[in-house]
């Protein structure tokens, strides 16, 4: 396993009213590739921080790309992501 990469998932102005960041974080985690690991590190009223670990050693940009592609799926409409 590689070192966990942290991401902040945050509600945009297009997020559903009352959308919970912890629900968005769980959705994102469920859509990661099967051997990847992730956990919720922190939640606030508008954002959640998750730590993502891939089983191999992909480049940091590869992990970012996978996570960004997941956030573009309909299940995560109205949410934005950034590596922290």
C-alpha positions in Angstrom: 0.0 0.0 0.0 1.1 3.5 -0.7 0.8 6.6 1.5 -2.8 7.9 1.8 -3.7 10.9 -0.4 -6.1 13.3 1.2 -9.0 15.0 -0.6 -11.6 17.5 0.4 -15.1 16.9 -1.1 -17.2 20.0 -0.8 -20.7 21.0 -1.7 -21.0 23.5 -4.6 -23.9 25.8 -5.2 -25.4 23.1 -7.4 -25.5 20.5 -4.6 -28.9 19.3 -3.6 -30.4 21.2 -0.7 -29.5 19.6 2.6 -26.9 17.4 0.9 -24.6 15.8 3.6 -20.9 15.7 2.9 -20.5 12.4 4.7 -23.0 10.8 2.3 -21.0 12.2 -0.7 -17.8 10.8 0.8 -19.3 7.4 1.3 -20.5 7.4 -2.4 -17.1 8.4 -3.6 -15.4 5.7 -1.5 -17.9 3.1 -2.9 -16.9 4.0 -6.4 -13.2 3.6 -6.0 -11.4 0.7 -7.7 -12.0 -2.6 -5.7 -8.5 -2.9 -4.1 -8.2 0.7 -3.1 -8.8 1.7 0.6 -10.3 4.9 1.9 -11.6 6.4 5.1 -13.4 9.5 6.2 -11.0 11.7 8.2 -13.2 14.7 9.0 -16.7 16.1 8.2 -18.1 19.6 8.5 -21.5 21.0 7.5 -20.2 21.6 3.9 -17.2 19.3 3.4 -15.6 16.0 4.2 -12.0 15.0 4.1 -11.1 11.5 3.0 -7.8 9.6 2.8 -7.4 7.3 -0.2 -4.8 4.6 -0.6 -4.1 2.6 -3.7 -2.6 -0.9 -3.6 0.2 -0.2 -6.0 2.3 2.9 -6.4 0.7 4.9 -9.1 1.8 8.4 -9.6 0.1 11.0 -7.4 -1.5 12.5 -10.5 -3.0 9.1 -11.4 -4.7 8.9 -8.0 -6.0 12.4 -8.4 -7.3 11.6 -11.9 -9.3 8.5 -10.7 -10.8 10.5 -7.8 -11.7 13.5 -10.1 -13.3 11.1 -12.6 -15.5 9.6 -9.9 -16.7 13.0 -8.7 -17.9 13.7 -12.3 -20.4 10.8 -12.1 -24.1 11.6 -11.6 -24.1 10.1 -8.0 -21.8 13.1 -7.0 -23.5 15.9 -9.0 -23.1 19.2 -7.1 -19.8 18.2 -5.3 -16.3 19.4 -6.0 -13.0 17.8 -5.0 -9.5 19.0 -4.3 -6.4 17.2 -3.1 -5.0 18.6 0.2 
